């Protein structure tokens, strides 16, 4: 009997420890469950609603719809519209949204001259950032793009354009295969304050006028400061290209275009 009394507390202690271990395992399993749920948070989407044709000298609305899934987002941290004339990104205007209604952010704006302009809302909401672009025309905008170079006879067609600002100098080139359905090599040689800009994140945003969807192509740094990417152009015509350049110190965009024949 004395031996039984000695063993009984040990059995009770073992049972308690077993229960505690089981509870800890269940708690750990439960704590791991929300992780998969967190991955299912939907990204915000930004749709530009500004009319693509405007009259010069007349006020119109810069307008963008912000959504997350089926929800209209009315609590964005910041919505700022950037507007610039094609090829003159360094002269862009920044216009803060003045009103929001049912997820639509608006700001009044007037463009005085005839031409083609790029609108880019910079939207920060719910821990995410989006900045799509759209081209609009003012007046009878038969804007020539002669700055994109003449073609010379031969197999290699190059376009070289330099964009200089207080911060960046970008030499853009589109090489080889400017044929319908052929791949084209896009090259951006970038300097910051006259020094080669290395280890930046560079993407080419590509679309044709009127396209709803834009293609995004990540560039690789082949040589120091020289960023390359290949893209297959399915159709002939003029393509808008925005070069997105980002690192810890800057976030810049350079507007370009390429004629595919």
Secondary structure, DSSP 8 states (H G I E B T S, - for coil): -HHHHHHHHHHHHHHHHHHHHHHHHHHHHHHHHHHHHHTT---EEEEE-S-SEE-TTSEEEEEEEEEETTEE----SEEEEEEEETT-GGG-EEEE--EEETTEEEEEEE--S-EEEEEEEEEEETTEEE---EEEEESS-----GGG----SSS----EEEEE-SSEEEEEEEES--STT-EEEEEEEEEETTEE--S-EEEEEEE-TT-SS-EEEE-EEEETTEEEEEEE--S-EEEEEEEEEE-SS-EEEEEEEEEE-
